[in-house]
C-alpha cells in the first residue's frame, strides 16, 4: 500500500494519493486549492495513474481542483449526496465573511462525471477496497474513508482518511452552513469511537494521528464518549 500526502497552498488542506504500489493506478483524495503542480510531481515520482477522485466533503478547500484533475484524465469524482450541491455552488458552504474573502477571485468548475457515496458501501478503486462511513457534523455530507493499512509505512491494520471530521487534538468546525455540533458528536460516538486504537488517522488538516491517541486526549472524543464536557472553543481549522 502506497499513501502519499501533502498540504495544499491554501488552508493547509491535505491532499492524499492512495495506490497498491508504485507504477499502478491510484485514487486522489481531496484535491484542494493550488495542488496541481505538486500532485503531478507526486504522481510522476511514483509512476501513478489516477483512476478516481474521492471527496471527504464538499468544502472548496477540499474540492477546488477536482474538475481539472478529473477532466484531464476522464475519471469520476465521488461525493456524498449530502454535499452534492456544494460541487455545483461551493459558496453555499461558506460563511458570509469567507464568501466575501473569495469574492469570485477563484475560478471554479464542477466535474463532469460525479458519483454519489453511500454510507457503509465498500468501493474497489485502483485495486484498493475503501469503506465509506457517512459522518455528518462538519457538513451534511462529510464521510470517512477506511482502507487496509498493511504494507503501508505505518503497517496498520486500518487507515482512516477522516477529512474534517477528526484532527489531531480537535475536530472540524461546525459553525458553517450545514454544520451541526450535535450531529458531529453523534458521528464521533458512532463512527470514530468504535474504530480500533491502532487505526491510523490521516486528517484533512494537520498531522497524522491514531484513534487511540485521540480517544485518550481529544476533548471532543472524550465528550462524545460521555466521559467529560470540558469542550474548548469551536475549532476553526480549514474553512
Biotite code that builds the C-alpha atoms (Angstrom):
import biotite.structure as struc

atoms = struc.array([
    struc.Atom([0.000, 0.000, 0.000], chain_id="A", res_id=1, res_name="UNK", atom_name="CA", element="C"),
    struc.Atom([1.326, 3.381, -1.019], chain_id="A", res_id=2, res_name="UNK", atom_name="CA", element="C"),
    struc.Atom([-0.097, 6.503, 0.636], chain_id="A", res_id=3, res_name="UNK", atom_name="CA", element="C"),
    struc.Atom([1.422, 9.914, -0.090], chain_id="A", res_id=4, res_name="UNK", atom_name="CA", element="C"),
    struc.Atom([0.088, 13.207, 1.221], chain_id="A", res_id=5, res_name="UNK", atom_name="CA", element="C"),
    struc.Atom([0.934, 16.888, 1.054], chain_id="A", res_id=6, res_name="UNK", atom_name="CA", element="C"),
    struc.Atom([-0.702, 20.170, 2.160], chain_id="A", res_id=7, res_name="UNK", atom_name="CA", element="C"),
    struc.Atom([-2.381, 22.450, -0.377], chain_id="A", res_id=8, res_name="UNK", atom_name="CA", element="C"),
    struc.Atom([-1.286, 26.038, -0.848], chain_id="A", res_id=9, res_name="UNK", atom_name="CA", element="C"),
    struc.Atom([-4.425, 27.371, 0.834], chain_id="A", res_id=10, res_name="UNK", atom_name="CA", element="C"),
    struc.Atom([-5.738, 26.390, 4.294], chain_id="A", res_id=11, res_name="UNK", atom_name="CA", element="C"),
    struc.Atom([-3.144, 23.597, 4.599], chain_id="A", res_id=12, res_name="UNK", atom_name="CA", element="C"),
    struc.Atom([-5.673, 21.074, 3.285], chain_id="A", res_id=13, res_name="UNK", atom_name="CA", element="C"),
    struc.Atom([-4.101, 17.625, 2.995], chain_id="A", res_id=14, res_name="UNK", atom_name="CA", element="C"),
    struc.Atom([-4.349, 16.015, -0.439], chain_id="A", res_id=15, res_name="UNK", atom_name="CA", element="C"),
    struc.Atom([-3.675, 12.269, -0.494], chain_id="A", res_id=16, res_name="UNK", atom_name="CA", element="C"),
    struc.Atom([-2.785, 9.734, -3.161], chain_id="A", res_id=17, res_name="UNK", atom_name="CA", element="C"),
    struc.Atom([-3.533, 6.057, -2.448], chain_id="A", res_id=18, res_name="UNK", atom_name="CA", element="C"),
    struc.Atom([-2.356, 3.074, -4.514], chain_id="A", res_id=19, res_name="UNK", atom_name="CA", element="C"),
    struc.Atom([-1.481, -0.571, -4.042], chain_id="A", res_id=20, res_name="UNK", atom_name="CA", element="C"),
    struc.Atom([2.098, 0.053, -5.217], chain_id="A", res_id=21, res_name="UNK", atom_name="CA", element="C"),
    struc.Atom([4.247, 2.374, -7.353], chain_id="A", res_id=22, res_name="UNK", atom_name="CA", element="C"),
    struc.Atom([3.524, 2.161, -11.061], chain_id="A", res_id=23, res_name="UNK", atom_name="CA", element="C"),
    struc.Atom([-0.158, 1.341, -10.535], chain_id="A", res_id=24, res_name="UNK", atom_name="CA", element="C"),
    struc.Atom([-3.473, 3.151, -10.706], chain_id="A", res_id=25, res_name="UNK", atom_name="CA", element="C"),
    struc.Atom([-4.306, 5.365, -7.739], chain_id="A", res_id=26, res_name="UNK", atom_name="CA", element="C"),
    struc.Atom([-7.072, 7.297, -6.027], chain_id="A", res_id=27, res_name="UNK", atom_name="CA", element="C"),
    struc.Atom([-6.704, 11.019, -5.336], chain_id="A", res_id=28, res_name="UNK", atom_name="CA", element="C"),
    struc.Atom([-8.405, 12.294, -2.185], chain_id="A", res_id=29, res_name="UNK", atom_name="CA", element="C"),
    struc.Atom([-9.378, 15.954, -1.645], chain_id="A", res_id=30, res_name="UNK", atom_name="CA", element="C"),
    struc.Atom([-7.500, 17.925, -4.314], chain_id="A", res_id=31, res_name="UNK", atom_name="CA", element="C"),
    struc.Atom([-7.777, 21.445, -2.902], chain_id="A", res_id=32, res_name="UNK", atom_name="CA", element="C"),
    struc.Atom([-6.542, 24.894, -3.903], chain_id="A", res_id=33, res_name="UNK", atom_name="CA", element="C"),
    struc.Atom([-3.217, 25.101, -5.723], chain_id="A", res_id=34, res_name="UNK", atom_name="CA", element="C"),
    struc.Atom([-2.367, 21.386, -5.686], chain_id="A", res_id=35, res_name="UNK", atom_name="CA", element="C"),
    struc.Atom([-1.989, 20.590, -9.385], chain_id="A", res_id=36, res_name="UNK", atom_name="CA", element="C"),
    struc.Atom([1.776, 21.011, -9.765], chain_id="A", res_id=37, res_name="UNK", atom_name="CA", element="C"),
    struc.Atom([2.552, 19.212, -6.511], chain_id="A", res_id=38, res_name="UNK", atom_name="CA", element="C"),
    struc.Atom([0.091, 16.435, -7.348], chain_id="A", res_id=39, res_name="UNK", atom_name="CA", element="C"),
    struc.Atom([1.641, 15.943, -10.784], chain_id="A", res_id=40, res_name="UNK", atom_name="CA", element="C"),
    struc.Atom([5.062, 15.695, -9.137], chain_id="A", res_id=41, res_name="UNK", atom_name="CA", element="C"),
    struc.Atom([3.866, 13.027, -6.680], chain_id="A", res_id=42, res_name="UNK", atom_name="CA", element="C"),
    struc.Atom([2.205, 11.060, -9.480], chain_id="A", res_id=43, res_name="UNK", atom_name="CA", element="C"),
    struc.Atom([5.367, 11.221, -11.598], chain_id="A", res_id=44, res_name="UNK", atom_name="CA", element="C"),
    struc.Atom([7.615, 10.275, -8.672], chain_id="A", res_id=45, res_name="UNK", atom_name="CA", element="C"),
    struc.Atom([5.642, 7.086, -8.015], chain_id="A", res_id=46, res_name="UNK", atom_name="CA", element="C"),
    struc.Atom([4.575, 6.480, -11.656], chain_id="A", res_id=47, res_name="UNK", atom_name="CA", element="C"),
    struc.Atom([0.902, 6.545, -10.687], chain_id="A", res_id=48, res_name="UNK", atom_name="CA", element="C"),
    struc.Atom([-2.195, 6.907, -12.834], chain_id="A", res_id=49, res_name="UNK", atom_name="CA", element="C"),
    struc.Atom([-5.347, 8.368, -11.195], chain_id="A", res_id=50, res_name="UNK", atom_name="CA", element="C"),
    struc.Atom([-8.463, 6.217, -11.561], chain_id="A", res_id=51, res_name="UNK", atom_name="CA", element="C"),
    struc.Atom([-10.858, 8.291, -9.427], chain_id="A", res_id=52, res_name="UNK", atom_name="CA", element="C"),
    struc.Atom([-11.115, 11.249, -7.068], chain_id="A", res_id=53, res_name="UNK", atom_name="CA", element="C"),
    struc.Atom([-12.684, 10.839, -3.623], chain_id="A", res_id=54, res_name="UNK", atom_name="CA", element="C"),
    struc.Atom([-14.009, 13.823, -1.682], chain_id="A", res_id=55, res_name="UNK", atom_name="CA", element="C"),
    struc.Atom([-14.393, 13.684, 2.094], chain_id="A", res_id=56, res_name="UNK", atom_name="CA", element="C"),
    struc.Atom([-16.829, 16.614, 1.839], chain_id="A", res_id=57, res_name="UNK", atom_name="CA", element="C"),
    struc.Atom([-17.817, 19.494, -0.398], chain_id="A", res_id=58, res_name="UNK", atom_name="CA", element="C"),
    struc.Atom([-15.934, 22.495, 1.005], chain_id="A", res_id=59, res_name="UNK", atom_name="CA", element="C"),
    struc.Atom([-13.939, 24.486, -1.516], chain_id="A", res_id=60, res_name="UNK", atom_name="CA", element="C"),
    struc.Atom([-10.594, 23.907, 0.192], chain_id="A", res_id=61, res_name="UNK", atom_name="CA", element="C"),
    struc.Atom([-11.045, 20.162, -0.471], chain_id="A", res_id=62, res_name="UNK", atom_name="CA", element="C"),
    struc.Atom([-12.697, 20.268, -3.899], chain_id="A", res_id=63, res_name="UNK", atom_name="CA", element="C"),
    struc.Atom([-11.266, 23.232, -5.797], chain_id="A", res_id=64, res_name="UNK", atom_name="CA", element="C"),
    struc.Atom([-9.049, 21.207, -8.159], chain_id="A", res_id=65, res_name="UNK", atom_name="CA", element="C"),
    struc.Atom([-11.399, 18.261, -8.640], chain_id="A", res_id=66, res_name="UNK", atom_name="CA", element="C"),
    struc.Atom([-12.569, 19.342, -12.120], chain_id="A", res_id=67, res_name="UNK", atom_name="CA", element="C"),
    struc.Atom([-9.084, 19.726, -13.662], chain_id="A", res_id=68, res_name="UNK", atom_name="CA", element="C"),
    struc.Atom([-7.842, 16.507, -12.036], chain_id="A", res_id=69, res_name="UNK", atom_name="CA", element="C"),
    struc.Atom([-10.859, 14.541, -13.303], chain_id="A", res_id=70, res_name="UNK", atom_name="CA", element="C"),
    struc.Atom([-11.226, 16.309, -16.640], chain_id="A", res_id=71, res_name="UNK", atom_name="CA", element="C"),
    struc.Atom([-7.632, 15.802, -17.717], chain_id="A", res_id=72, res_name="UNK", atom_name="CA", element="C"),
    struc.Atom([-7.989, 12.049, -17.234], chain_id="A", res_id=73, res_name="UNK", atom_name="CA", element="C"),
    struc.Atom([-11.678, 11.359, -17.875], chain_id="A", res_id=74, res_name="UNK", atom_name="CA", element="C"),
    struc.Atom([-12.251, 9.975, -14.365], chain_id="A", res_id=75, res_name="UNK", atom_name="CA", element="C"),
    struc.Atom([-15.104, 10.144, -11.845], chain_id="A", res_id=76, res_name="UNK", atom_name="CA", element="C"),
    struc.Atom([-15.389, 12.237, -8.688], chain_id="A", res_id=77, res_name="UNK", atom_name="CA", element="C"),
    struc.Atom([-17.144, 10.622, -5.710], chain_id="A", res_id=78, res_name="UNK", atom_name="CA", element="C"),
    struc.Atom([-19.017, 12.688, -3.104], chain_id="A", res_id=79, res_name="UNK", atom_name="CA", element="C"),
    struc.Atom([-21.826, 12.040, -0.617], chain_id="A", res_id=80, res_name="UNK", atom_name="CA", element="C"),
    struc.Atom([-25.239, 13.299, -1.834], chain_id="A", res_id=81, res_name="UNK", atom_name="CA", element="C"),
    struc.Atom([-25.464, 15.487, 1.267], chain_id="A", res_id=82, res_name="UNK", atom_name="CA", element="C"),
    struc.Atom([-22.710, 17.669, -0.224], chain_id="A", res_id=83, res_name="UNK", atom_name="CA", element="C"),
    struc.Atom([-23.519, 17.211, -3.901], chain_id="A", res_id=84, res_name="UNK", atom_name="CA", element="C"),
    struc.Atom([-24.871, 20.748, -4.283], chain_id="A", res_id=85, res_name="UNK", atom_name="CA", element="C"),
    struc.Atom([-21.578, 22.186, -2.996], chain_id="A", res_id=86, res_name="UNK", atom_name="CA", element="C"),
    struc.Atom([-19.852, 20.883, -6.121], chain_id="A", res_id=87, res_name="UNK", atom_name="CA", element="C"),
    struc.Atom([-22.213, 22.996, -8.209], chain_id="A", res_id=88, res_name="UNK", atom_name="CA", element="C"),
    struc.Atom([-22.152, 26.035, -5.908], chain_id="A", res_id=89, res_name="UNK", atom_name="CA", element="C"),
    struc.Atom([-19.369, 25.959, -3.290], chain_id="A", res_id=90, res_name="UNK", atom_name="CA", element="C"),
    struc.Atom([-20.475, 29.348, -1.944], chain_id="A", res_id=91, res_name="UNK", atom_name="CA", element="C"),
    struc.Atom([-23.366, 27.518, -0.234], chain_id="A", res_id=92, res_name="UNK", atom_name="CA", element="C"),
    struc.Atom([-20.845, 26.067, 2.210], chain_id="A", res_id=93, res_name="UNK", atom_name="CA", element="C"),
    struc.Atom([-19.183, 29.381, 3.073], chain_id="A", res_id=94, res_name="UNK", atom_name="CA", element="C"),
    struc.Atom([-19.914, 31.881, 5.790], chain_id="A", res_id=95, res_name="UNK", atom_name="CA", element="C"),
    struc.Atom([-20.594, 35.464, 4.615], chain_id="A", res_id=96, res_name="UNK", atom_name="CA", element="C"),
    struc.Atom([-17.073, 36.577, 5.551], chain_id="A", res_id=97, res_name="UNK", atom_name="CA", element="C"),
    struc.Atom([-15.466, 33.695, 3.649], chain_id="A", res_id=98, res_name="UNK", atom_name="CA", element="C"),
    struc.Atom([-17.695, 34.327, 0.643], chain_id="A", res_id=99, res_name="UNK", atom_name="CA", element="C"),
    struc.Atom([-16.550, 37.959, 0.697], chain_id="A", res_id=100, res_name="UNK", atom_name="CA", element="C"),
    struc.Atom([-12.921, 36.848, 1.025], chain_id="A", res_id=101, res_name="UNK", atom_name="CA", element="C"),
    struc.Atom([-13.105, 34.714, -2.101], chain_id="A", res_id=102, res_name="UNK", atom_name="CA", element="C"),
    struc.Atom([-15.284, 37.281, -3.868], chain_id="A", res_id=103, res_name="UNK", atom_name="CA", element="C"),
    struc.Atom([-15.281, 35.446, -7.186], chain_id="A", res_id=104, res_name="UNK", atom_name="CA", element="C"),
    struc.Atom([-11.499, 35.648, -7.499], chain_id="A", res_id=105, res_name="UNK", atom_name="CA", element="C"),
    struc.Atom([-11.151, 31.876, -7.729], chain_id="A", res_id=106, res_name="UNK", atom_name="CA", element="C"),
    struc.Atom([-12.437, 30.368, -10.956], chain_id="A", res_id=107, res_name="UNK", atom_name="CA", element="C"),
    struc.Atom([-14.180, 27.106, -10.072], chain_id="A", res_id=108, res_name="UNK", atom_name="CA", element="C"),
    struc.Atom([-15.941, 24.489, -12.172], chain_id="A", res_id=109, res_name="UNK", atom_name="CA", element="C"),
    struc.Atom([-17.606, 21.254, -11.158], chain_id="A", res_id=110, res_name="UNK", atom_name="CA", element="C"),
    struc.Atom([-16.501, 17.880, -12.560], chain_id="A", res_id=111, res_name="UNK", atom_name="CA", element="C"),
    struc.Atom([-18.484, 16.406, -15.434], chain_id="A", res_id=112, res_name="UNK", atom_name="CA", element="C"),
    struc.Atom([-18.773, 12.878, -14.006], chain_id="A", res_id=113, res_name="UNK", atom_name="CA", element="C"),
    struc.Atom([-19.932, 12.641, -10.379], chain_id="A", res_id=114, res_name="UNK", atom_name="CA", element="C"),
    struc.Atom([-20.925, 9.501, -8.481], chain_id="A", res_id=115, res_name="UNK", atom_name="CA", element="C"),
    struc.Atom([-22.591, 9.502, -5.068], chain_id="A", res_id=116, res_name="UNK", atom_name="CA", element="C"),
    struc.Atom([-21.224, 7.764, -1.996], chain_id="A", res_id=117, res_name="UNK", atom_name="CA", element="C"),
    struc.Atom([-23.410, 5.597, 0.259], chain_id="A", res_id=118, res_name="UNK", atom_name="CA", element="C"),
    struc.Atom([-22.938, 5.024, 3.972], chain_id="A", res_id=119, res_name="UNK", atom_name="CA", element="C"),
    struc.Atom([-21.429, 1.600, 4.616], chain_id="A", res_id=120, res_name="UNK", atom_name="CA", element="C"),
    struc.Atom([-20.565, 0.959, 0.976], chain_id="A", res_id=121, res_name="UNK", atom_name="CA", element="C"),
    struc.Atom([-17.283, -0.677, 0.023], chain_id="A", res_id=122, res_name="UNK", atom_name="CA", element="C"),
    struc.Atom([-15.715, 0.622, -3.177], chain_id="A", res_id=123, res_name="UNK", atom_name="CA", element="C"),
    struc.Atom([-12.950, -1.121, -5.066], chain_id="A", res_id=124, res_name="UNK", atom_name="CA", element="C"),
    struc.Atom([-10.970, 1.583, -6.845], chain_id="A", res_id=125, res_name="UNK", atom_name="CA", element="C"),
    struc.Atom([-7.432, 1.239, -8.231], chain_id="A", res_id=126, res_name="UNK", atom_name="CA", element="C"),
    struc.Atom([-7.300, -2.185, -6.561], chain_id="A", res_id=127, res_name="UNK", atom_name="CA", element="C"),
    struc.Atom([-7.963, -0.724, -3.086], chain_id="A", res_id=128, res_name="UNK", atom_name="CA", element="C"),
    struc.Atom([-11.010, -1.675, -1.006], chain_id="A", res_id=129, res_name="UNK", atom_name="CA", element="C"),
    struc.Atom([-12.386, 1.513, 0.548], chain_id="A", res_id=130, res_name="UNK", atom_name="CA", element="C"),
    struc.Atom([-15.209, 1.582, 3.092], chain_id="A", res_id=131, res_name="UNK", atom_name="CA", element="C"),
    struc.Atom([-17.367, 4.713, 3.267], chain_id="A", res_id=132, res_name="UNK", atom_name="CA", element="C"),
    struc.Atom([-18.784, 5.989, 6.570], chain_id="A", res_id=133, res_name="UNK", atom_name="CA", element="C"),
    struc.Atom([-21.210, 8.913, 6.479], chain_id="A", res_id=134, res_name="UNK", atom_name="CA", element="C"),
    struc.Atom([-20.201, 11.174, 9.378], chain_id="A", res_id=135, res_name="UNK", atom_name="CA", element="C"),
    struc.Atom([-22.135, 14.480, 9.251], chain_id="A", res_id=136, res_name="UNK", atom_name="CA", element="C"),
    struc.Atom([-21.407, 17.399, 11.523], chain_id="A", res_id=137, res_name="UNK", atom_name="CA", element="C"),
    struc.Atom([-18.756, 19.443, 9.744], chain_id="A", res_id=138, res_name="UNK", atom_name="CA", element="C"),
    struc.Atom([-21.020, 19.308, 6.696], chain_id="A", res_id=139, res_name="UNK", atom_name="CA", element="C"),
    struc.Atom([-24.142, 17.311, 5.973], chain_id="A", res_id=140, res_name="UNK", atom_name="CA", element="C"),
    struc.Atom([-22.281, 15.046, 3.568], chain_id="A", res_id=141, res_name="UNK", atom_name="CA", element="C"),
    struc.Atom([-18.972, 14.514, 5.358], chain_id="A", res_id=142, res_name="UNK", atom_name="CA", element="C"),
    struc.Atom([-17.582, 10.992, 5.117], chain_id="A", res_id=143, res_name="UNK", atom_name="CA", element="C"),
    struc.Atom([-14.680, 8.885, 6.351], chain_id="A", res_id=144, res_name="UNK", atom_name="CA", element="C"),
    struc.Atom([-12.719, 6.605, 4.030], chain_id="A", res_id=145, res_name="UNK", atom_name="CA", element="C"),
    struc.Atom([-11.329, 3.455, 5.650], chain_id="A", res_id=146, res_name="UNK", atom_name="CA", element="C"),
    struc.Atom([-8.927, 1.057, 3.950], chain_id="A", res_id=147, res_name="UNK", atom_name="CA", element="C"),
    struc.Atom([-6.434, -1.672, 4.854], chain_id="A", res_id=148, res_name="UNK", atom_name="CA", element="C"),
    struc.Atom([-3.116, -0.349, 6.112], chain_id="A", res_id=149, res_name="UNK", atom_name="CA", element="C"),
    struc.Atom([-0.991, -3.494, 5.872], chain_id="A", res_id=150, res_name="UNK", atom_name="CA", element="C"),
    struc.Atom([2.064, -2.812, 3.734], chain_id="A", res_id=151, res_name="UNK", atom_name="CA", element="C"),
    struc.Atom([1.858, 0.935, 4.298], chain_id="A", res_id=152, res_name="UNK", atom_name="CA", element="C"),
    struc.Atom([4.619, 2.814, 6.085], chain_id="A", res_id=153, res_name="UNK", atom_name="CA", element="C"),
    struc.Atom([2.545, 2.561, 9.288], chain_id="A", res_id=154, res_name="UNK", atom_name="CA", element="C"),
    struc.Atom([1.900, -1.195, 8.954], chain_id="A", res_id=155, res_name="UNK", atom_name="CA", element="C"),
    struc.Atom([-1.520, -0.574, 10.493], chain_id="A", res_id=156, res_name="UNK", atom_name="CA", element="C"),
    struc.Atom([-4.462, -2.917, 10.150], chain_id="A", res_id=157, res_name="UNK", atom_name="CA", element="C"),
    struc.Atom([-6.585, 0.015, 9.032], chain_id="A", res_id=158, res_name="UNK", atom_name="CA", element="C"),
    struc.Atom([-6.135, 3.581, 7.785], chain_id="A", res_id=159, res_name="UNK", atom_name="CA", element="C"),
    struc.Atom([-8.882, 6.192, 8.115], chain_id="A", res_id=160, res_name="UNK", atom_name="CA", element="C"),
    struc.Atom([-8.912, 9.300, 5.939], chain_id="A", res_id=161, res_name="UNK", atom_name="CA", element="C"),
    struc.Atom([-11.026, 11.440, 8.221], chain_id="A", res_id=162, res_name="UNK", atom_name="CA", element="C"),
    struc.Atom([-11.430, 14.660, 6.234], chain_id="A", res_id=163, res_name="UNK", atom_name="CA", element="C"),
    struc.Atom([-12.570, 17.400, 8.617], chain_id="A", res_id=164, res_name="UNK", atom_name="CA", element="C"),
    struc.Atom([-14.381, 15.047, 10.978], chain_id="A", res_id=165, res_name="UNK", atom_name="CA", element="C"),
    struc.Atom([-11.350, 14.367, 13.171], chain_id="A", res_id=166, res_name="UNK", atom_name="CA", element="C"),
    struc.Atom([-7.986, 16.112, 13.560], chain_id="A", res_id=167, res_name="UNK", atom_name="CA", element="C"),
    struc.Atom([-5.088, 15.523, 15.908], chain_id="A", res_id=168, res_name="UNK", atom_name="CA", element="C"),
    struc.Atom([-6.398, 17.102, 19.113], chain_id="A", res_id=169, res_name="UNK", atom_name="CA", element="C"),
    struc.Atom([-9.511, 18.622, 17.584], chain_id="A", res_id=170, res_name="UNK", atom_name="CA", element="C"),
    struc.Atom([-12.347, 18.323, 15.046], chain_id="A", res_id=171, res_name="UNK", atom_name="CA", element="C"),
    struc.Atom([-13.637, 20.291, 12.069], chain_id="A", res_id=172, res_name="UNK", atom_name="CA", element="C"),
    struc.Atom([-15.639, 23.425, 12.732], chain_id="A", res_id=173, res_name="UNK", atom_name="CA", element="C"),
    struc.Atom([-19.411, 23.111, 12.897], chain_id="A", res_id=174, res_name="UNK", atom_name="CA", element="C"),
    struc.Atom([-20.413, 26.771, 12.551], chain_id="A", res_id=175, res_name="UNK", atom_name="CA", element="C"),
    struc.Atom([-20.579, 26.916, 8.741], chain_id="A", res_id=176, res_name="UNK", atom_name="CA", element="C"),
    struc.Atom([-23.743, 26.281, 6.670], chain_id="A", res_id=177, res_name="UNK", atom_name="CA", element="C"),
    struc.Atom([-24.692, 22.614, 7.001], chain_id="A", res_id=178, res_name="UNK", atom_name="CA", element="C"),
    struc.Atom([-22.637, 22.165, 10.165], chain_id="A", res_id=179, res_name="UNK", atom_name="CA", element="C"),
    struc.Atom([-24.036, 20.806, 13.431], chain_id="A", res_id=180, res_name="UNK", atom_name="CA", element="C"),
    struc.Atom([-22.283, 20.142, 16.725], chain_id="A", res_id=181, res_name="UNK", atom_name="CA", element="C"),
    struc.Atom([-24.922, 17.587, 17.885], chain_id="A", res_id=182, res_name="UNK", atom_name="CA", element="C"),
    struc.Atom([-24.515, 15.726, 14.575], chain_id="A", res_id=183, res_name="UNK", atom_name="CA", element="C"),
    struc.Atom([-20.735, 15.896, 14.926], chain_id="A", res_id=184, res_name="UNK", atom_name="CA", element="C"),
    struc.Atom([-20.828, 14.409, 18.425], chain_id="A", res_id=185, res_name="UNK", atom_name="CA", element="C"),
    struc.Atom([-23.082, 11.617, 17.158], chain_id="A", res_id=186, res_name="UNK", atom_name="CA", element="C"),
    struc.Atom([-20.643, 10.901, 14.313], chain_id="A", res_id=187, res_name="UNK", atom_name="CA", element="C"),
    struc.Atom([-17.727, 10.845, 16.729], chain_id="A", res_id=188, res_name="UNK", atom_name="CA", element="C"),
    struc.Atom([-19.609, 8.443, 19.006], chain_id="A", res_id=189, res_name="UNK", atom_name="CA", element="C"),
    struc.Atom([-20.972, 6.130, 16.308], chain_id="A", res_id=190, res_name="UNK", atom_name="CA", element="C"),
    struc.Atom([-18.289, 6.247, 13.584], chain_id="A", res_id=191, res_name="UNK", atom_name="CA", element="C"),
    struc.Atom([-14.993, 7.214, 15.225], chain_id="A", res_id=192, res_name="UNK", atom_name="CA", element="C"),
    struc.Atom([-15.028, 5.728, 18.711], chain_id="A", res_id=193, res_name="UNK", atom_name="CA", element="C"),
    struc.Atom([-15.782, 2.138, 17.541], chain_id="A", res_id=194, res_name="UNK", atom_name="CA", element="C"),
    struc.Atom([-12.552, 2.093, 15.476], chain_id="A", res_id=195, res_name="UNK", atom_name="CA", element="C"),
    struc.Atom([-9.562, 0.215, 16.852], chain_id="A", res_id=196, res_name="UNK", atom_name="CA", element="C"),
    struc.Atom([-6.949, 2.196, 18.781], chain_id="A", res_id=197, res_name="UNK", atom_name="CA", element="C"),
    struc.Atom([-4.286, 1.181, 16.264], chain_id="A", res_id=198, res_name="UNK", atom_name="CA", element="C"),
    struc.Atom([-6.180, 2.764, 13.361], chain_id="A", res_id=199, res_name="UNK", atom_name="CA", element="C"),
    struc.Atom([-4.017, 5.418, 11.709], chain_id="A", res_id=200, res_name="UNK", atom_name="CA", element="C"),
    struc.Atom([-5.904, 8.665, 11.059], chain_id="A", res_id=201, res_name="UNK", atom_name="CA", element="C"),
    struc.Atom([-4.958, 10.811, 8.067], chain_id="A", res_id=202, res_name="UNK", atom_name="CA", element="C"),
    struc.Atom([-6.903, 14.061, 8.624], chain_id="A", res_id=203, res_name="UNK", atom_name="CA", element="C"),
    struc.Atom([-7.948, 16.790, 6.235], chain_id="A", res_id=204, res_name="UNK", atom_name="CA", element="C"),
    struc.Atom([-5.668, 19.257, 8.026], chain_id="A", res_id=205, res_name="UNK", atom_name="CA", element="C"),
    struc.Atom([-2.654, 18.807, 10.260], chain_id="A", res_id=206, res_name="UNK", atom_name="CA", element="C"),
    struc.Atom([-0.541, 15.816, 11.246], chain_id="A", res_id=207, res_name="UNK", atom_name="CA", element="C"),
    struc.Atom([-1.270, 12.103, 11.249], chain_id="A", res_id=208, res_name="UNK", atom_name="CA", element="C"),
    struc.Atom([-2.566, 10.598, 14.486], chain_id="A", res_id=209, res_name="UNK", atom_name="CA", element="C"),
    struc.Atom([-4.192, 7.394, 15.782], chain_id="A", res_id=210, res_name="UNK", atom_name="CA", element="C"),
    struc.Atom([-7.602, 6.597, 17.199], chain_id="A", res_id=211, res_name="UNK", atom_name="CA", element="C"),
    struc.Atom([-6.016, 5.505, 20.473], chain_id="A", res_id=212, res_name="UNK", atom_name="CA", element="C"),
    struc.Atom([-4.187, 8.794, 20.895], chain_id="A", res_id=213, res_name="UNK", atom_name="CA", element="C"),
    struc.Atom([-7.329, 10.795, 20.147], chain_id="A", res_id=214, res_name="UNK", atom_name="CA", element="C"),
    struc.Atom([-9.511, 8.612, 22.359], chain_id="A", res_id=215, res_name="UNK", atom_name="CA", element="C"),
    struc.Atom([-7.240, 9.393, 25.288], chain_id="A", res_id=216, res_name="UNK", atom_name="CA", element="C"),
    struc.Atom([-6.570, 13.111, 24.690], chain_id="A", res_id=217, res_name="UNK", atom_name="CA", element="C"),
    struc.Atom([-9.035, 14.696, 22.245], chain_id="A", res_id=218, res_name="UNK", atom_name="CA", element="C"),
    struc.Atom([-11.617, 16.639, 24.311], chain_id="A", res_id=219, res_name="UNK", atom_name="CA", element="C"),
    struc.Atom([-14.318, 16.211, 21.676], chain_id="A", res_id=220, res_name="UNK", atom_name="CA", element="C"),
    struc.Atom([-13.931, 12.433, 21.641], chain_id="A", res_id=221, res_name="UNK", atom_name="CA", element="C"),
    struc.Atom([-13.922, 12.408, 25.426], chain_id="A", res_id=222, res_name="UNK", atom_name="CA", element="C"),
    struc.Atom([-17.175, 14.359, 25.384], chain_id="A", res_id=223, res_name="UNK", atom_name="CA", element="C"),
    struc.Atom([-18.691, 12.092, 22.725], chain_id="A", res_id=224, res_name="UNK", atom_name="CA", element="C"),
    struc.Atom([-17.851, 9.090, 24.900], chain_id="A", res_id=225, res_name="UNK", atom_name="CA", element="C"),
    struc.Atom([-19.723, 10.688, 27.784], chain_id="A", res_id=226, res_name="UNK", atom_name="CA", element="C"),
    struc.Atom([-16.564, 10.950, 29.871], chain_id="A", res_id=227, res_name="UNK", atom_name="CA", element="C"),
    struc.Atom([-16.384, 14.742, 30.090], chain_id="A", res_id=228, res_name="UNK", atom_name="CA", element="C"),
    struc.Atom([-17.753, 18.025, 28.856], chain_id="A", res_id=229, res_name="UNK", atom_name="CA", element="C"),
    struc.Atom([-14.767, 20.392, 29.029], chain_id="A", res_id=230, res_name="UNK", atom_name="CA", element="C"),
    struc.Atom([-15.100, 21.309, 25.376], chain_id="A", res_id=231, res_name="UNK", atom_name="CA", element="C"),
    struc.Atom([-12.769, 24.054, 24.110], chain_id="A", res_id=232, res_name="UNK", atom_name="CA", element="C"),
    struc.Atom([-13.894, 26.817, 21.756], chain_id="A", res_id=233, res_name="UNK", atom_name="CA", element="C"),
    struc.Atom([-15.334, 25.860, 18.377], chain_id="A", res_id=234, res_name="UNK", atom_name="CA", element="C"),
    struc.Atom([-12.388, 24.888, 16.154], chain_id="A", res_id=235, res_name="UNK", atom_name="CA", element="C"),
    struc.Atom([-11.696, 26.955, 13.035], chain_id="A", res_id=236, res_name="UNK", atom_name="CA", element="C"),
    struc.Atom([-9.129, 24.900, 11.127], chain_id="A", res_id=237, res_name="UNK", atom_name="CA", element="C"),
    struc.Atom([-9.865, 24.775, 7.403], chain_id="A", res_id=238, res_name="UNK", atom_name="CA", element="C"),
    struc.Atom([-12.879, 26.613, 6.011], chain_id="A", res_id=239, res_name="UNK", atom_name="CA", element="C"),
])
